[in-house]
Amino acid sequence: MAGTKRPENTTVGALRGSGHRLRTVKQELRENLIARLRAGEPSLPGMVGMDDTVVPEVERAVLAGHDFVLLGERGQGKTRLMRTLVGLLDEWTPVIEGSEINEHPFHPVTRGSIERAAALGDDLPVSWWHRDERYGEKLATPDTSVGDLIGDVDPTKIAEGRRLGDPQTVHYGLLPRFNRGIFGINELPDLAERIQVGLFNVLEERDVQIRGYALRLPLDLLLVASANPEDYTNRGRIITPLKDRFGAEIRTHYPEDVEQDVALIRQEAELAAAVPDHLLRVIAELTSQLRESPAIDQRSGVSARFAVAAAEAVAASALRRGAIVDENDPVARIGDLPAVLGTLRGKLEFEMGEEGREDEILDHLGRNATAAVFRDRLAGVDLSPFTNLFADEDTTVETGALVPASSLLQQFGRVEGLSTVLRRLGVSEDDVTPGQVAAAIELVLEGLYLTRRISKQSVDGTTVYGS
């Protein structure tokens, strides 16, 4: 684990001598967040496009000491946001060594720890818990039980001879085991209503009740949940008394412009080969158009995972081409996108009346996205040298998924204005490669076709541009 070294205090006496101060999790989060804000540091790094909307609302909830619900469509970064909160915790926090629920050495709460503290005094052993381990998460499913979240009787402890009713026979659930940390519940409406009732005490009285045990166990944690809008899921709902116990409900959203989508793709995608900026913009533009298309069920939404998967798929297509045609440093091209869109259909939910037209819709929006990026990036550039290549009706240029960059460049030769195109597409002349040039040329060809200045025919993965 990167960061500061694990503290060396190993007993409660040494911990007191060091001047350590007992704080609740919410006090710890509040003070660390204030320190970040005063230092001008991002409170939730990596939350692209939410700096002026969601992040301030989360900051206010943390400063208020509120548990909260993140409400939004799939793929809006709700889980990532929950996991990012752990960065606001202290890097190391002391716990009573051997405690099942991570009790603070200054504040034991279980009978066993209280007895140990009384018997050992300043010699009570202390261990240290890293913040990366202080975040727990549960995907709510209909079969989740109260025992999973809160706890239940442990039959093995009964078998050892302890009497039923002894609090030490309890097997703690996930929430107590992340006491003094942050716990996230994904898809909260999917929890059965009777299980949601089991969270009442955790959120309001900050304790747990397990069967008929006379057990008061004050929990110290931040509880965060995520949910899709109820009008989409129809699988369940957050019951009103539970919603009332959360301090805040925060609505998330998708990136609000193409630039934010591109930044998100760059941050999240693991690319197996180079994908030029203009192709990332085409994917971002396509994603944006899908989120506005009447053919798509917008209650479901279009996840950011669609754009990320598309970028990774075109990179894989380039890598495949490089392996088959023995091309070094392959670069993804516009022609790689149509071939992978079909594999991404499972990430979209089309409206009922669009059955059978899914590929047609994706192809149409893909062309629109390409044309939009072509106009945006190359507006005002003189492309007549490219169209002049097709002055002779017999002149054609062939490209495709398995056409190497060198072959495409040989068909073009030297074209006036190519350096201007590369510069407008953000390709540096100092480290330009054949793959980058081929990707730029293919964008120009496709853009000229979409603006009806040249023709195009596609057969079996091969595309031929002509006059």
C-alpha positions in Angstrom: 0.0 0.0 0.0 1.4 3.4 -1.0 1.4 6.3 1.3 2.7 6.8 4.9 4.3 4.1 6.9 2.1 2.1 9.3 2.2 3.7 12.8 4.3 1.8 15.3 2.1 2.2 18.4 1.1 -1.3 19.4 -0.7 -0.8 22.8 -3.5 1.6 23.9 -1.1 3.2 26.3 1.4 4.1 23.6 -1.6 5.3 21.5 -2.7 7.7 24.2 0.9 8.9 24.7 1.1 9.8 21.0 -1.7 12.3 21.4 -4.1 10.3 19.1 -7.7 11.7 19.1 -10.8 9.6 18.9 -13.1 10.8 16.1 -16.1 9.2 14.5 -16.0 8.2 10.8 -18.1 11.2 9.9 -16.0 13.6 11.9 -12.9 12.1 10.2 -14.5 12.5 6.7 -15.6 16.1 7.4 -12.2 17.3 8.7 -10.3 15.6 5.9 -12.7 17.0 3.3 -12.3 20.5 4.7 -8.5 20.2 4.6 -8.7 19.2 0.9 -11.0 22.0 0.0 -8.8 24.6 1.8 -5.8 23.2 -0.1 -7.6 23.5 -3.4 -7.3 19.7 -4.0 -10.1 17.7 -5.7 -12.3 16.0 -3.1 -13.4 13.1 -5.4 -10.7 12.7 -8.1 -11.8 10.9 -11.3 -15.4 11.9 -11.3 -15.4 13.3 -14.8 -18.0 15.9 -15.7 -19.5 16.2 -12.1 -17.3 18.9 -10.6 -20.1 21.5 -10.7 -23.1 19.3 -10.1 -22.8 16.0 -8.2 -19.5 16.6 -6.4 -20.7 19.7 -4.5 -23.8 17.9 -3.4 -21.7 14.9 -2.1 -19.4 17.4 -0.4 -22.4 19.0 1.4 -23.7 15.6 2.4 -20.3 14.6 3.9 -19.9 17.9 5.7 -23.4 17.5 7.1 -22.7 14.0 8.3 -25.4 12.5 6.2 -25.8 9.0 4.8 -27.0 9.4 1.2 -28.5 7.7 -1.8 -27.1 8.1 -5.4 -29.9 8.0 -7.9 -29.3 7.6 -11.6 -29.3 5.5 -14.7 -26.8 2.7 -15.3 -23.2 3.6 -16.1 -23.2 7.1 -14.5 -20.4 6.3 -12.1 -22.4 5.7 -8.9 -20.3 2.8 -7.7 -17.0 4.6 -8.6 -18.1 7.6 -6.6 -18.9 5.5 -3.6 -15.5 3.8 -3.8 -13.8 7.2 -4.2 -15.1 8.3 -0.8 -12.6 6.1 0.9 -9.9 8.5 -0.1 -11.3 11.0 2.4 -10.5 8.7 5.4 -7.3 8.8 7.4 -4.7 6.5 5.8 -4.3 4.5 9.0 -6.7 4.1 11.9 -6.2 2.1 15.1 -8.4 -0.9 16.1 -8.4 -3.3 19.0 -6.3 -6.2 17.8 -8.6 -9.2 17.2 -11.8 -7.2 17.2 -14.4 -8.6 14.7 -16.0 -5.2 14.3 -12.9 -3.0 14.3 -13.5 -1.2 17.6 -11.5 1.8 18.5 -9.1 1.2 21.3 -10.5 4.1 23.2 -14.1 3.0 22.8 -14.7 -0.8 23.0 -18.4 -1.7 22.5 -18.6 -5.5 22.5 -18.6 -7.5 25.8 -15.4 -9.3 24.9 -13.5 -6.1 24.1 -14.8 -4.3 27.1 -13.6 -7.2 29.4 -10.2 -7.3 27.6 -9.8 -3.5 28.0 -10.6 -3.7 31.7 -8.2 -6.6 32.3 -5.2 -5.3 30.2 -5.5 -1.6 30.7 -2.8 0.3 28.8 -1.4 -3.1 27.6 -4.5 -3.7 25.4 -2.9 -4.6 22.0 -3.6 -2.3 19.0 -3.4 -3.0 15.3 -3.8 -0.6 12.3 -6.4 -0.7 9.6 -5.6 0.9 6.2 -8.3 3.0 4.5 -8.3 0.8 1.4 -9.7 -1.9 3.7 -12.3 0.3 5.3 -14.7 0.2 2.4 -17.2 -2.6 2.0 -19.9 -3.1 -0.6 -22.9 -5.4 -1.3 -24.9 -5.8 -4.4 -28.5 -5.9 -3.2 -30.2 -9.0 -4.6 -33.7 -10.3 -3.7 -32.1 -13.2 -1.8 -30.1 -11.0 0.5 -30.9 -11.7 4.1 -30.9 -9.8 7.3 -28.1 -12.2 8.4 -26.0 -11.1 5.4 -26.2 -7.4 6.3 -26.7 -7.4 10.1 -25.9 -10.8 11.5 -27.3 -14.0 12.9 -26.8 -16.7 15.5 -23.6 -18.7 14.8 -24.5 -22.4 15.3 -20.8 -23.4 15.7 -20.5 -21.1 18.7 -23.6 -22.7 20.2 -22.1 -26.1 19.6 -19.0 -25.0 21.5 -21.2 -24.9 24.6 -22.2 -21.2 24.8 -25.8 -20.7 25.8 -28.4 -19.3 23.3 -28.8 -15.7 24.2 -25.1 -15.0 24.8 -24.2 -12.0 22.6 -20.9 -13.8 21.8 -22.7 -16.4 19.8 -23.6 -13.8 17.2 -22.0 -14.0 13.8 -21.8 -10.4 12.6 -23.0 -9.4 9.1 -21.3 -7.1 6.6 -22.4 -3.8 8.2 -20.9 -4.5 11.7 -17.8 -5.9 10.0 -17.2 -2.5 8.3 -17.9 -0.6 11.5 -15.7 2.6 11.5 -15.6 2.5 7.7 -17.8 3.2 4.7 -20.3 0.7 3.4 -22.0 0.9 0.0 -25.2 -0.9 -1.1 -25.7 -1.1 -4.8 -29.2 -1.3 -6.3 -30.9 -0.7 -3.0 -34.5 -1.1 -4.4 -33.7 -4.7 -5.1 -33.6 -5.4 -1.4 -36.8 -7.1 -0.2 -38.8 -4.6 1.8 -38.5 -6.6 5.0 -34.7 -6.5 4.6 -34.9 -2.7 4.1 -36.7 -2.5 7.5 -33.6 -4.1 9.0 -31.6 -0.9 8.1 -33.9 1.4 10.0 -31.9 1.2 13.3 -28.5 1.4 11.5 -29.4 4.7 9.9 -31.3 6.3 12.8 -30.3 4.8 16.1 -26.9 3.7 14.8 -27.2 0.3 16.3 -28.2 -3.2 15.2 -30.8 -5.7 16.4 -30.2 -9.4 15.9 -33.1 -11.8 16.4 -34.2 -11.7 20.1 -30.8 -10.7 21.5 -30.6 -7.9 24.1 -27.7 -6.5 22.0 -27.0 -2.8 21.6 -24.1 -2.4 19.2 -23.6 1.3 18.3 -22.2 1.3 14.7 -19.9 4.1 13.5 -20.0 4.2 9.7 -21.1 6.1 6.6 -23.8 4.3 4.7 -24.1 5.1 1.0 -26.5 3.4 -1.5 -27.2 3.5 -5.2 -30.4 3.1 -7.1 -31.7 3.3 -10.6 -34.8 5.4 -11.1 -37.8 3.4 -9.9 -39.8 4.1 -13.0 -37.3 2.1 -15.0 -36.4 -0.8 -12.8 -39.9 -1.8 -11.7 -38.1 -4.5 -9.6 -38.7 -2.8 -6.3 -38.6 0.5 -4.5 -36.9 2.1 -1.6 -39.6 2.1 1.1 -40.6 5.5 2.4 -39.4 5.2 6.0 -36.0 4.1 4.7 -35.8 7.0 2.3 -36.7 9.3 5.1 -33.7 8.0 7.2 -31.1 8.9 4.5 -29.9 12.4 4.9 -29.7 13.2 1.2 -30.7 11.9 -2.3 -28.3 12.9 -5.0 -29.0 12.6 -8.7 -26.2 11.6 -10.9 -25.9 12.2 -14.7 -24.0 11.3 -17.8 -21.2 13.6 -19.1 -22.9 16.7 -20.4 -20.7 17.2 -23.6 -18.4 15.3 -25.9 -15.3 16.7 -24.3 -16.3 15.1 -21.0 -17.1 11.8 -22.7 -13.7 11.8 -24.4 -12.0 12.5 -21.0 -14.0 9.7 -19.4 -13.0 7.2 -22.2 -9.4 8.1 -21.8 -9.6 7.6 -18.1 -11.4 4.3 -18.1 -10.6 2.5 -21.3 -7.7 -0.1 -21.4 -6.6 0.2 -25.0 -4.7 -2.7 -26.6 -3.6 -0.5 -29.5 -3.5 3.2 -30.3 -6.8 5.0 -30.8 -6.5 8.5 -32.3 -8.2 11.4 -30.8 -10.7 11.9 -33.7 -11.9 8.3 -33.3 -12.4 8.7 -29.6 -14.5 11.8 -30.5 -16.6 9.8 -32.9 -17.3 7.3 -30.2 -18.2 10.0 -27.7 -20.4 11.8 -30.3 -22.1 8.5 -31.1 -22.8 7.9 -27.4 -24.2 11.3 -27.1 -26.5 10.8 -30.0 -27.7 7.5 -28.6 -28.7 9.3 -25.4 -30.9 11.6 -27.4 -32.3 9.1 -29.9 -36.0 8.3 -29.7 -35.1 4.8 -30.9 -33.4 4.1 -27.6 -35.2 3.5 -24.3 -33.9 6.5 -22.4 -35.3 5.3 -19.1 -32.6 2.6 -19.3 -30.0 5.1 -20.4 -26.8 4.6 -22.4 -24.0 3.6 -20.0 -20.6 5.1 -20.1 -19.5 1.5 -20.4 -20.8 1.6 -24.0 -18.3 4.2 -25.0 -15.5 2.6 -23.0 -16.2 -0.8 -24.6 -16.4 0.7 -28.1 -12.9 2.3 -27.7 -11.5 -0.9 -26.4 -13.1 -2.9 -29.3 -11.7 -0.6 -32.0 -8.3 -0.9 -30.4 -8.6 -4.7 -30.4 -9.6 -4.5 -34.1 -6.5 -2.6 -34.9 -4.4 -5.1 -32.9 -6.0 -8.0 -34.8 -5.1 -6.3 -38.1 -1.6 -5.8 -37.0 -1.2 -9.4 -36.0 -2.7 -10.8 -39.3 -0.9 -8.5 -41.8 2.3 -8.2 -39.7 2.0 -4.5 -39.0 3.9 -2.8 -36.2 2.3 -0.2 -34.0 -1.2 -0.6 -35.5 -3.6 2.3 -35.1 -7.4 2.1 -35.0 -9.3 3.7 -37.9 -12.8 4.8 -38.6 -13.4 1.7 -40.6 -12.9 -0.4 -37.5 -16.0 1.1 -35.8 -18.9 -0.4 -37.8 -17.5 -3.9 -37.4 -17.6 -3.7 -33.6 -20.9 -1.8 -33.1 -22.9 -5.1 -33.4 -21.1 -6.6 -30.5 -22.2 -3.6 -28.3 -26.0 -4.0 -28.9 -26.3 -5.8 -25.6 -25.5 -2.5 -23.8 -28.5 -0.8 -25.4 -32.2 -1.2 -24.9 -34.2 -0.2 -28.0 -37.8 0.9 -28.0 -40.4 -1.8 -28.7 -41.1 -0.5 -32.2 -37.5 -0.7 -33.3 -37.2 -4.5 -33.3 -35.2 -5.7 -36.3 -33.8 -2.3 -37.0 -31.1 -2.2 -34.3 -28.1 -2.5 -36.7 -29.6 0.0 -39.1 -30.0 2.5 -36.2 -26.5 2.0 -35.0 -25.1 2.4 -38.5 -27.0 5.5 -39.2 -26.0 7.2 -35.9 -22.4 6.1 -36.4 -22.4 7.9 -39.8 -23.9 11.0 -38.2 -21.2 10.9 -35.5 -18.4 10.6 -38.0 -19.8 13.4 -40.1 -20.1 15.6 -37.1 -16.4 15.0 -36.0 -15.3 15.4 -39.7 -16.9 18.8 -39.9 -15.7 19.9 -36.5 -12.1 18.9 -36.9 -11.6 19.8 -40.5 -13.9 22.7 -41.1 -12.1 25.3 -43.4 -9.4 22.9 -44.5 -8.9 22.7 -48.3 -9.6 19.0 -49.1 -9.6 19.5 -52.9 -6.2 17.7 -53.2 -8.0 14.6 -51.9 -11.0 14.9 -54.2 -8.7 15.6 -57.1 -7.3 12.1 -56.7 -10.6 10.8 -58.0 -10.8 13.1 -61.0 -10.2 10.0 -63.1 -13.3 7.8 -62.8 -11.1 4.7 -62.8 -9.2 5.8 -59.7 -10.2 4.0 -56.5 -8.7 3.6 -53.0 -9.2 0.4 -51.2 -9.2 0.0 -47.4 -10.7 -2.3 -44.8 -10.2 -4.1 -41.6 -7.3 -6.1 -42.9 -5.7 -3.5 -45.2 -2.4 -2.4 -43.6 -1.5 1.2 -43.2 1.4 0.9 -45.7 -0.9 -0.3 -48.4 -3.3 2.6 -47.9 -0.5 5.1 -48.0 1.0 3.6 -51.2 -2.4 4.1 -52.9 -2.3 7.8 -52.0 1.3 8.7 -52.6 2.1 12.3 -51.7 -1.0 14.5 -51.1 -0.8 18.3 -50.7 -2.5 19.4 -47.5 -2.0 16.2 -45.6 0.2 17.9 -43.0 -2.6 20.4 -42.3 -5.1 17.6 -41.8 -2.7 15.8 -39.4 -2.2 19.1 -37.5 -6.0 19.7 -37.2 -6.5 16.1 -35.9 -3.9 16.7 -33.2 -1.1 14.5 -34.7 2.3 15.8 -33.9 4.7 15.9 -36.8 7.6 14.9 -34.5 6.2 11.4 -33.8 3.9 10.7 -36.7 3.6 7.1 -37.7 2.2 5.4 -40.8 -0.7 4.1 -38.7 -1.6 7.6 -37.6 -1.4 8.9 -41.2 -3.6 6.1 -42.5 -6.2 6.8 -39.7 -6.3 10.5 -40.7 -6.6 9.6 -44.4 -9.5 7.2 -43.7 -11.4 9.9 -41.7 -11.0 12.3 -44.7 -12.2 9.6 -47.2 -15.2 8.7 -45.0 -16.0 12.4 -44.4 -15.9 13.2 -48.1 -18.2 10.3 -48.8 -20.7 11.4 -46.1 -20.7 14.9 -47.5 -21.3 13.4 -51.0 -18.1 14.4 -52.6 -16.9 10.9 -53.4 -18.5 7.4 -53.6 -18.1 4.3 -51.5 -18.8 0.6 -51.8 -18.4 -1.9 -49.0 -18.3 -5.7 -49.6 -17.1 -8.4 -47.2 -15.0 -6.1 -45.0 -13.4 -4.3 -47.9 -14.3 -0.6 -48.6 -13.6 1.0 -52.0 -13.7 4.8 -52.4 -14.1 6.3 -55.8 -15.3 9.3 -57.8 
